[in-house]
Amino acid sequence: MRQGVAAAALLRPRPDVLVVLTDGYTPWPQNPPAGMALVAALLHREGTSPPPAPEWALAVDCAMS
């Protein structure tokens, strides 16, 4: 996750919003990307819970059957 977020932060023009689809187990950057909101769609099987996203990200719980 860190490398993808860092690559998006280098884009010009920089995106206003970055949306990531993840199971949440990849390490997150310690700090939010500058000038960009991050939405994390946390994908997991129904009945389980993914690891939490960083507090600076908007987490969307996406349970799959």
N, CA, C and O atoms as a Maestro MAE file, in Angstrom:
{
 s_m_m2io_version
 :::
 2.0.0
}

f_m_ct {
 s_m_title
 :::
 protein
 m_atom[260] {
  # First column is atom index #
  i_m_mmod_type
  r_m_x_coord
  r_m_y_coord
  r_m_z_coord
  i_m_residue_number
  s_m_chain_name
  s_m_pdb_residue_name
  s_m_pdb_atom_name
  i_m_atomic_number
  :::
  1 25 0.825 -1.177 0.000 1 A "MET " " N  " 7
  2 3 0.000 0.000 0.000 1 A "MET " " CA " 6
  3 2 0.878 1.251 0.000 1 A "MET " " C  " 6
  4 15 0.573 2.238 -0.671 1 A "MET " " O  " 8
  5 25 1.954 1.196 0.750 2 A "ARG " " N  " 7
  6 3 2.823 2.380 0.843 2 A "ARG " " CA " 6
  7 2 3.328 2.817 -0.515 2 A "ARG " " C  " 6
  8 15 3.325 4.009 -0.823 2 A "ARG " " O  " 8
  9 25 3.759 1.873 -1.329 3 A "GLN " " N  " 7
  10 3 4.333 2.221 -2.639 3 A "GLN " " CA " 6
  11 2 3.275 2.789 -3.576 3 A "GLN " " C  " 6
  12 15 3.547 3.736 -4.314 3 A "GLN " " O  " 8
  13 25 2.073 2.221 -3.555 4 A "GLY " " N  " 7
  14 3 1.002 2.724 -4.403 4 A "GLY " " CA " 6
  15 2 0.568 4.124 -4.021 4 A "GLY " " C  " 6
  16 15 0.337 4.963 -4.891 4 A "GLY " " O  " 8
  17 25 0.454 4.387 -2.722 5 A "VAL " " N  " 7
  18 3 0.077 5.711 -2.240 5 A "VAL " " CA " 6
  19 2 1.169 6.715 -2.585 5 A "VAL " " C  " 6
  20 15 0.877 7.832 -3.012 5 A "VAL " " O  " 8
  21 25 2.417 6.323 -2.403 6 A "ALA " " N  " 7
  22 3 3.540 7.219 -2.726 6 A "ALA " " CA " 6
  23 2 3.557 7.532 -4.222 6 A "ALA " " C  " 6
  24 15 3.810 8.674 -4.605 6 A "ALA " " O  " 8
  25 25 3.294 6.543 -5.069 7 A "ALA " " N  " 7
  26 3 3.276 6.766 -6.518 7 A "ALA " " CA " 6
  27 2 2.144 7.719 -6.905 7 A "ALA " " C  " 6
  28 15 2.333 8.586 -7.758 7 A "ALA " " O  " 8
  29 25 0.981 7.567 -6.292 8 A "ALA " " N  " 7
  30 3 -0.147 8.460 -6.586 8 A "ALA " " CA " 6
  31 2 0.172 9.890 -6.160 8 A "ALA " " C  " 6
  32 15 -0.235 10.842 -6.826 8 A "ALA " " O  " 8
  33 25 0.895 10.043 -5.059 9 A "ALA " " N  " 7
  34 3 1.245 11.387 -4.569 9 A "ALA " " CA " 6
  35 2 2.203 12.103 -5.515 9 A "ALA " " C  " 6
  36 15 2.282 13.332 -5.497 9 A "ALA " " O  " 8
  37 25 2.934 11.349 -6.344 10 A "LEU " " N  " 7
  38 3 3.872 11.961 -7.292 10 A "LEU " " CA " 6
  39 2 3.225 12.361 -8.611 10 A "LEU " " C  " 6
  40 15 3.840 13.061 -9.415 10 A "LEU " " O  " 8
  41 25 1.987 11.923 -8.842 11 A "LEU " " N  " 7
  42 3 1.314 12.255 -10.098 11 A "LEU " " CA " 6
  43 2 1.074 13.751 -10.205 11 A "LEU " " C  " 6
  44 15 0.819 14.421 -9.205 11 A "LEU " " O  " 8
  45 25 1.158 14.272 -11.426 12 A "ARG " " N  " 7
  46 3 0.854 15.670 -11.692 12 A "ARG " " CA " 6
  47 2 -0.096 15.729 -12.860 12 A "ARG " " C  " 6
  48 15 0.264 15.222 -13.922 12 A "ARG " " O  " 8
  49 25 -1.254 16.293 -12.760 13 A "PRO " " N  " 7
  50 3 -1.760 16.867 -11.521 13 A "PRO " " CA " 6
  51 2 -2.044 15.778 -10.491 13 A "PRO " " C  " 6
  52 15 -2.367 14.641 -10.836 13 A "PRO " " O  " 8
  53 25 -1.917 16.150 -9.232 14 A "ARG " " N  " 7
  54 3 -2.143 15.221 -8.133 14 A "ARG " " CA " 6
  55 2 -3.647 14.964 -8.010 14 A "ARG " " C  " 6
  56 15 -4.438 15.904 -8.097 14 A "ARG " " O  " 8
  57 25 -4.052 13.706 -7.809 15 A "PRO " " N  " 7
  58 3 -5.471 13.414 -7.620 15 A "PRO " " CA " 6
  59 2 -6.000 14.049 -6.327 15 A "PRO " " C  " 6
  60 15 -5.266 14.174 -5.347 15 A "PRO " " O  " 8
  61 25 -7.255 14.441 -6.333 16 A "ASP " " N  " 7
  62 3 -7.898 14.944 -5.115 16 A "ASP " " CA " 6
  63 2 -8.249 13.797 -4.181 16 A "ASP " " C  " 6
  64 15 -8.203 13.936 -2.959 16 A "ASP " " O  " 8
  65 25 -8.604 12.648 -4.784 17 A "VAL " " N  " 7
  66 3 -9.028 11.481 -4.015 17 A "VAL " " CA " 6
  67 2 -8.336 10.246 -4.569 17 A "VAL " " C  " 6
  68 15 -8.237 10.070 -5.783 17 A "VAL " " O  " 8
  69 25 -7.861 9.396 -3.675 18 A "LEU " " N  " 7
  70 3 -7.272 8.115 -4.043 18 A "LEU " " CA " 6
  71 2 -8.149 7.027 -3.439 18 A "LEU " " C  " 6
  72 15 -8.395 7.027 -2.233 18 A "LEU " " O  " 8
  73 25 -8.620 6.107 -4.263 19 A "VAL " " N  " 7
  74 3 -9.443 4.994 -3.790 19 A "VAL " " CA " 6
  75 2 -8.619 3.726 -3.908 19 A "VAL " " C  " 6
  76 15 -8.090 3.416 -4.975 19 A "VAL " " O  " 8
  77 25 -8.510 2.989 -2.799 20 A "VAL " " N  " 7
  78 3 -7.772 1.730 -2.804 20 A "VAL " " CA " 6
  79 2 -8.712 0.596 -2.410 20 A "VAL " " C  " 6
  80 15 -9.544 0.745 -1.515 20 A "VAL " " O  " 8
  81 25 -8.567 -0.526 -3.084 21 A "LEU " " N  " 7
  82 3 -9.296 -1.750 -2.751 21 A "LEU " " CA " 6
  83 2 -8.279 -2.671 -2.108 21 A "LEU " " C  " 6
  84 15 -7.258 -2.991 -2.717 21 A "LEU " " O  " 8
  85 25 -8.548 -3.103 -0.880 22 A "THR " " N  " 7
  86 3 -7.545 -3.854 -0.148 22 A "THR " " CA " 6
  87 2 -8.178 -4.791 0.873 22 A "THR " " C  " 6
  88 15 -9.316 -4.591 1.298 22 A "THR " " O  " 8
  89 25 -7.423 -5.814 1.260 23 A "ASP " " N  " 7
  90 3 -7.853 -6.652 2.382 23 A "ASP " " CA " 6
  91 2 -7.378 -6.041 3.698 23 A "ASP " " C  " 6
  92 15 -7.723 -6.527 4.775 23 A "ASP " " O  " 8
  93 25 -6.580 -4.968 3.606 24 A "GLY " " N  " 7
  94 3 -6.129 -4.250 4.790 24 A "GLY " " CA " 6
  95 2 -4.858 -4.788 5.421 24 A "GLY " " C  " 6
  96 15 -4.372 -4.225 6.402 24 A "GLY " " O  " 8
  97 25 -4.311 -5.868 4.878 25 A "TYR " " N  " 7
  98 3 -3.133 -6.476 5.507 25 A "TYR " " CA " 6
  99 2 -1.809 -5.917 4.991 25 A "TYR " " C  " 6
  100 15 -0.762 -6.197 5.574 25 A "TYR " " O  " 8
  101 25 -1.831 -5.147 3.928 26 A "THR " " N  " 7
  102 3 -0.611 -4.517 3.435 26 A "THR " " CA " 6
  103 2 -0.308 -3.313 4.315 26 A "THR " " C  " 6
  104 15 -1.235 -2.590 4.683 26 A "THR " " O  " 8
  105 25 0.949 -3.067 4.667 27 A "PRO " " N  " 7
  106 3 1.269 -1.922 5.544 27 A "PRO " " CA " 6
  107 2 0.866 -0.584 4.931 27 A "PRO " " C  " 6
  108 15 1.086 -0.332 3.746 27 A "PRO " " O  " 8
  109 25 0.283 0.250 5.753 28 A "TRP " " N  " 7
  110 3 -0.133 1.591 5.352 28 A "TRP " " CA " 6
  111 2 0.996 2.584 5.583 28 A "TRP " " C  " 6
  112 15 1.864 2.348 6.424 28 A "TRP " " O  " 8
  113 25 0.995 3.696 4.845 29 A "PRO " " N  " 7
  114 3 1.932 4.772 5.163 29 A "PRO " " CA " 6
  115 2 1.634 5.296 6.569 29 A "PRO " " C  " 6
  116 15 0.494 5.228 7.027 29 A "PRO " " O  " 8
  117 25 2.639 5.809 7.243 30 A "GLN " " N  " 7
  118 3 2.425 6.348 8.587 30 A "GLN " " CA " 6
  119 2 1.639 7.646 8.564 30 A "GLN " " C  " 6
  120 15 0.910 7.957 9.506 30 A "GLN " " O  " 8
  121 25 1.790 8.406 7.478 31 A "ASN " " N  " 7
  122 3 1.128 9.707 7.371 31 A "ASN " " CA " 6
  123 2 0.233 9.735 6.143 31 A "ASN " " C  " 6
  124 15 0.485 9.024 5.170 31 A "ASN " " O  " 8
  125 25 -0.815 10.557 6.187 32 A "PRO " " N  " 7
  126 3 -1.692 10.655 5.019 32 A "PRO " " CA " 6
  127 2 -0.966 11.298 3.845 32 A "PRO " " C  " 6
  128 15 -0.050 12.095 4.046 32 A "PRO " " O  " 8
  129 25 -1.365 10.959 2.618 33 A "PRO " " N  " 7
  130 3 -0.743 11.595 1.464 33 A "PRO " " CA " 6
  131 2 -1.111 13.078 1.434 33 A "PRO " " C  " 6
  132 15 -2.272 13.434 1.639 33 A "PRO " " O  " 8
  133 25 -0.154 13.919 1.187 34 A "ALA " " N  " 7
  134 3 -0.374 15.372 1.194 34 A "ALA " " CA " 6
  135 2 -1.308 15.784 0.065 34 A "ALA " " C  " 6
  136 15 -1.111 15.396 -1.086 34 A "ALA " " O  " 8
  137 25 -2.323 16.570 0.399 35 A "GLY " " N  " 7
  138 3 -3.216 17.138 -0.593 35 A "GLY " " CA " 6
  139 2 -4.168 16.166 -1.255 35 A "GLY " " C  " 6
  140 15 -4.728 16.463 -2.310 35 A "GLY " " O  " 8
  141 25 -4.360 14.999 -0.641 36 A "MET " " N  " 7
  142 3 -5.185 13.967 -1.263 36 A "MET " " CA " 6
  143 2 -5.975 13.240 -0.179 36 A "MET " " C  " 6
  144 15 -5.415 12.856 0.848 36 A "MET " " O  " 8
  145 25 -7.263 13.052 -0.402 37 A "ALA " " N  " 7
  146 3 -8.055 12.210 0.501 37 A "ALA " " CA " 6
  147 2 -7.880 10.756 0.077 37 A "ALA " " C  " 6
  148 15 -7.692 10.475 -1.107 37 A "ALA " " O  " 8
  149 25 -7.941 9.834 1.029 38 A "LEU " " N  " 7
  150 3 -7.791 8.423 0.709 38 A "LEU " " CA " 6
  151 2 -9.025 7.674 1.208 38 A "LEU " " C  " 6
  152 15 -9.395 7.764 2.379 38 A "LEU " " O  " 8
  153 25 -9.654 6.931 0.289 39 A "VAL " " N  " 7
  154 3 -10.790 6.079 0.622 39 A "VAL " " CA " 6
  155 2 -10.311 4.640 0.508 39 A "VAL " " C  " 6
  156 15 -9.815 4.228 -0.540 39 A "VAL " " O  " 8
  157 25 -10.460 3.873 1.590 40 A "ALA " " N  " 7
  158 3 -10.016 2.483 1.611 40 A "ALA " " CA " 6
  159 2 -11.235 1.572 1.653 40 A "ALA " " C  " 6
  160 15 -11.967 1.549 2.643 40 A "ALA " " O  " 8
  161 25 -11.450 0.826 0.581 41 A "ALA " " N  " 7
  162 3 -12.501 -0.191 0.564 41 A "ALA " " CA " 6
  163 2 -11.882 -1.463 1.120 41 A "ALA " " C  " 6
  164 15 -11.056 -2.100 0.466 41 A "ALA " " O  " 8
  165 25 -12.284 -1.825 2.328 42 A "LEU " " N  " 7
  166 3 -11.714 -2.991 3.018 42 A "LEU " " CA " 6
  167 2 -12.538 -4.228 2.668 42 A "LEU " " C  " 6
  168 15 -13.646 -4.417 3.169 42 A "LEU " " O  " 8
  169 25 -11.974 -5.062 1.800 43 A "LEU " " N  " 7
  170 3 -12.655 -6.257 1.312 43 A "LEU " " CA " 6
  171 2 -12.368 -7.436 2.232 43 A "LEU " " C  " 6
  172 15 -11.218 -7.691 2.590 43 A "LEU " " O  " 8
  173 25 -13.421 -8.152 2.610 44 A "HIS " " N  " 7
  174 3 -13.246 -9.325 3.471 44 A "HIS " " CA " 6
  175 2 -14.456 -10.235 3.334 44 A "HIS " " C  " 6
  176 15 -15.507 -9.829 2.839 44 A "HIS " " O  " 8
  177 25 -14.289 -11.465 3.778 45 A "ARG " " N  " 7
  178 3 -15.401 -12.418 3.736 45 A "ARG " " CA " 6
  179 2 -16.412 -12.079 4.820 45 A "ARG " " C  " 6
  180 15 -16.065 -11.626 5.911 45 A "ARG " " O  " 8
  181 25 -17.668 -12.312 4.485 46 A "GLU " " N  " 7
  182 3 -18.740 -12.097 5.449 46 A "GLU " " CA " 6
  183 2 -18.445 -12.906 6.713 46 A "GLU " " C  " 6
  184 15 -18.026 -14.060 6.632 46 A "GLU " " O  " 8
  185 25 -18.663 -12.299 7.872 47 A "GLY " " N  " 7
  186 3 -18.412 -12.985 9.140 47 A "GLY " " CA " 6
  187 2 -17.012 -12.782 9.685 47 A "GLY " " C  " 6
  188 15 -16.706 -13.227 10.791 47 A "GLY " " O  " 8
  189 25 -16.150 -12.107 8.915 48 A "THR " " N  " 7
  190 3 -14.801 -11.791 9.395 48 A "THR " " CA " 6
  191 2 -14.656 -10.279 9.448 48 A "THR " " C  " 6
  192 15 -15.505 -9.545 8.944 48 A "THR " " O  " 8
  193 25 -13.588 -9.827 10.055 49 A "SER " " N  " 7
  194 3 -13.309 -8.393 10.144 49 A "SER " " CA " 6
  195 2 -11.917 -8.114 9.599 49 A "SER " " C  " 6
  196 15 -10.966 -8.811 9.951 49 A "SER " " O  " 8
  197 25 -11.784 -7.103 8.744 50 A "PRO " " N  " 7
  198 3 -10.458 -6.745 8.250 50 A "PRO " " CA " 6
  199 2 -9.710 -5.941 9.304 50 A "PRO " " C  " 6
  200 15 -10.324 -5.428 10.240 50 A "PRO " " O  " 8
  201 25 -8.392 -5.823 9.164 51 A "PRO " " N  " 7
  202 3 -7.655 -4.931 10.055 51 A "PRO " " CA " 6
  203 2 -8.134 -3.494 9.835 51 A "PRO " " C  " 6
  204 15 -8.632 -3.165 8.758 51 A "PRO " " O  " 8
  205 25 -7.988 -2.651 10.835 52 A "PRO " " N  " 7
  206 3 -8.452 -1.274 10.664 52 A "PRO " " CA " 6
  207 2 -7.574 -0.490 9.691 52 A "PRO " " C  " 6
  208 15 -6.372 -0.727 9.573 52 A "PRO " " O  " 8
  209 25 -8.207 0.439 9.009 53 A "ALA " " N  " 7
  210 3 -7.475 1.381 8.158 53 A "ALA " " CA " 6
  211 2 -6.953 2.491 9.065 53 A "ALA " " C  " 6
  212 15 -7.439 2.645 10.185 53 A "ALA " " O  " 8
  213 25 -5.975 3.266 8.603 54 A "PRO " " N  " 7
  214 3 -5.494 4.391 9.409 54 A "PRO " " CA " 6
  215 2 -6.639 5.372 9.693 54 A "PRO " " C  " 6
  216 15 -7.591 5.470 8.918 54 A "PRO " " O  " 8
  217 25 -6.536 6.080 10.793 55 A "GLU " " N  " 7
  218 3 -7.579 7.034 11.171 55 A "GLU " " CA " 6
  219 2 -7.729 8.156 10.154 55 A "GLU " " C  " 6
  220 15 -8.807 8.742 10.048 55 A "GLU " " O  " 8
  221 25 -6.683 8.466 9.408 56 A "TRP " " N  " 7
  222 3 -6.743 9.550 8.432 56 A "TRP " " CA " 6
  223 2 -7.406 9.125 7.123 56 A "TRP " " C  " 6
  224 15 -7.618 9.964 6.248 56 A "TRP " " O  " 8
  225 25 -7.738 7.842 6.970 57 A "ALA " " N  " 7
  226 3 -8.399 7.351 5.755 57 A "ALA " " CA " 6
  227 2 -9.893 7.161 6.025 57 A "ALA " " C  " 6
  228 15 -10.298 6.885 7.155 57 A "ALA " " O  " 8
  229 25 -10.697 7.310 4.989 58 A "LEU " " N  " 7
  230 3 -12.120 6.992 5.080 58 A "LEU " " CA " 6
  231 2 -12.246 5.519 4.742 58 A "LEU " " C  " 6
  232 15 -12.014 5.128 3.598 58 A "LEU " " O  " 8
  233 25 -12.609 4.693 5.717 59 A "ALA " " N  " 7
  234 3 -12.718 3.251 5.526 59 A "ALA " " CA " 6
  235 2 -14.148 2.880 5.168 59 A "ALA " " C  " 6
  236 15 -15.101 3.349 5.791 59 A "ALA " " O  " 8
  237 25 -14.284 2.022 4.147 60 A "VAL " " N  " 7
  238 3 -15.578 1.513 3.739 60 A "VAL " " CA " 6
  239 2 -15.512 -0.012 3.876 60 A "VAL " " C  " 6
  240 15 -14.697 -0.665 3.225 60 A "VAL " " O  " 8
  241 25 -16.374 -0.570 4.725 61 A "ASP " " N  " 7
  242 3 -16.406 -2.001 4.976 61 A "ASP " " CA " 6
  243 2 -17.126 -2.700 3.821 61 A "ASP " " C  " 6
  244 15 -18.281 -2.393 3.528 61 A "ASP " " O  " 8
  245 25 -16.445 -3.633 3.173 62 A "CYS " " N  " 7
  246 3 -17.010 -4.319 2.016 62 A "CYS " " CA " 6
  247 2 -16.981 -5.819 2.255 62 A "CYS " " C  " 6
  248 15 -16.046 -6.500 1.833 62 A "CYS " " O  " 8
  249 25 -18.010 -6.344 2.936 63 A "ALA " " N  " 7
  250 3 -18.108 -7.781 3.191 63 A "ALA " " CA " 6
  251 2 -18.594 -8.480 1.934 63 A "ALA " " C  " 6
  252 15 -19.529 -8.027 1.274 63 A "ALA " " O  " 8
  253 25 -17.941 -9.593 1.615 64 A "MET " " N  " 7
  254 3 -18.310 -10.376 0.432 64 A "MET " " CA " 6
  255 2 -18.769 -11.755 0.888 64 A "MET " " C  " 6
  256 15 -18.229 -12.317 1.840 64 A "MET " " O  " 8
  257 25 -19.764 -12.288 0.205 65 A "SER " " N  " 7
  258 3 -20.229 -13.622 0.580 65 A "SER " " CA " 6
  259 2 -19.466 -14.689 -0.174 65 A "SER " " C  " 6
  260 15 -19.721 -15.879 0.013 65 A "SER " " O  " 8
  :::
 }
 m_bond[259] {
  # First column is bond index #
  i_m_from
  i_m_to
  i_m_order
  :::
  1 1 2 1
  2 2 3 1
  3 3 4 2
  4 3 5 1
  5 5 6 1
  6 6 7 1
  7 7 8 2
  8 7 9 1
  9 9 10 1
  10 10 11 1
  11 11 12 2
  12 11 13 1
  13 13 14 1
  14 14 15 1
  15 15 16 2
  16 15 17 1
  17 17 18 1
  18 18 19 1
  19 19 20 2
  20 19 21 1
  21 21 22 1
  22 22 23 1
  23 23 24 2
  24 23 25 1
  25 25 26 1
  26 26 27 1
  27 27 28 2
  28 27 29 1
  29 29 30 1
  30 30 31 1
  31 31 32 2
  32 31 33 1
  33 33 34 1
  34 34 35 1
  35 35 36 2
  36 35 37 1
  37 37 38 1
  38 38 39 1
  39 39 40 2
  40 39 41 1
  41 41 42 1
  42 42 43 1
  43 43 44 2
  44 43 45 1
  45 45 46 1
  46 46 47 1
  47 47 48 2
  48 47 49 1
  49 49 50 1
  50 50 51 1
  51 51 52 2
  52 51 53 1
  53 53 54 1
  54 54 55 1
  55 55 56 2
  56 55 57 1
  57 57 58 1
  58 58 59 1
  59 59 60 2
  60 59 61 1
  61 61 62 1
  62 62 63 1
  63 63 64 2
  64 63 65 1
  65 65 66 1
  66 66 67 1
  67 67 68 2
  68 67 69 1
  69 69 70 1
  70 70 71 1
  71 71 72 2
  72 71 73 1
  73 73 74 1
  74 74 75 1
  75 75 76 2
  76 75 77 1
  77 77 78 1
  78 78 79 1
  79 79 80 2
  80 79 81 1
  81 81 82 1
  82 82 83 1
  83 83 84 2
  84 83 85 1
  85 85 86 1
  86 86 87 1
  87 87 88 2
  88 87 89 1
  89 89 90 1
  90 90 91 1
  91 91 92 2
  92 91 93 1
  93 93 94 1
  94 94 95 1
  95 95 96 2
  96 95 97 1
  97 97 98 1
  98 98 99 1
  99 99 100 2
  100 99 101 1
  101 101 102 1
  102 102 103 1
  103 103 104 2
  104 103 105 1
  105 105 106 1
  106 106 107 1
  107 107 108 2
  108 107 109 1
  109 109 110 1
  110 110 111 1
  111 111 112 2
  112 111 113 1
  113 113 114 1
  114 114 115 1
  115 115 116 2
  116 115 117 1
  117 117 118 1
  118 118 119 1
  119 119 120 2
  120 119 121 1
  121 121 122 1
  122 122 123 1
  123 123 124 2
  124 123 125 1
  125 125 126 1
  126 126 127 1
  127 127 128 2
  128 127 129 1
  129 129 130 1
  130 130 131 1
  131 131 132 2
  132 131 133 1
  133 133 134 1
  134 134 135 1
  135 135 136 2
  136 135 137 1
  137 137 138 1
  138 138 139 1
  139 139 140 2
  140 139 141 1
  141 141 142 1
  142 142 143 1
  143 143 144 2
  144 143 145 1
  145 145 146 1
  146 146 147 1
  147 147 148 2
  148 147 149 1
  149 149 150 1
  150 150 151 1
  151 151 152 2
  152 151 153 1
  153 153 154 1
  154 154 155 1
  155 155 156 2
  156 155 157 1
  157 157 158 1
  158 158 159 1
  159 159 160 2
  160 159 161 1
  161 161 162 1
  162 162 163 1
  163 163 164 2
  164 163 165 1
  165 165 166 1
  166 166 167 1
  167 167 168 2
  168 167 169 1
  169 169 170 1
  170 170 171 1
  171 171 172 2
  172 171 173 1
  173 173 174 1
  174 174 175 1
  175 175 176 2
  176 175 177 1
  177 177 178 1
  178 178 179 1
  179 179 180 2
  180 179 181 1
  181 181 182 1
  182 182 183 1
  183 183 184 2
  184 183 185 1
  185 185 186 1
  186 186 187 1
  187 187 188 2
  188 187 189 1
  189 189 190 1
  190 190 191 1
  191 191 192 2
  192 191 193 1
  193 193 194 1
  194 194 195 1
  195 195 196 2
  196 195 197 1
  197 197 198 1
  198 198 199 1
  199 199 200 2
  200 199 201 1
  201 201 202 1
  202 202 203 1
  203 203 204 2
  204 203 205 1
  205 205 206 1
  206 206 207 1
  207 207 208 2
  208 207 209 1
  209 209 210 1
  210 210 211 1
  211 211 212 2
  212 211 213 1
  213 213 214 1
  214 214 215 1
  215 215 216 2
  216 215 217 1
  217 217 218 1
  218 218 219 1
  219 219 220 2
  220 219 221 1
  221 221 222 1
  222 222 223 1
  223 223 224 2
  224 223 225 1
  225 225 226 1
  226 226 227 1
  227 227 228 2
  228 227 229 1
  229 229 230 1
  230 230 231 1
  231 231 232 2
  232 231 233 1
  233 233 234 1
  234 234 235 1
  235 235 236 2
  236 235 237 1
  237 237 238 1
  238 238 239 1
  239 239 240 2
  240 239 241 1
  241 241 242 1
  242 242 243 1
  243 243 244 2
  244 243 245 1
  245 245 246 1
  246 246 247 1
  247 247 248 2
  248 247 249 1
  249 249 250 1
  250 250 251 1
  251 251 252 2
  252 251 253 1
  253 253 254 1
  254 254 255 1
  255 255 256 2
  256 255 257 1
  257 257 258 1
  258 258 259 1
  259 259 260 2
  :::
 }
}
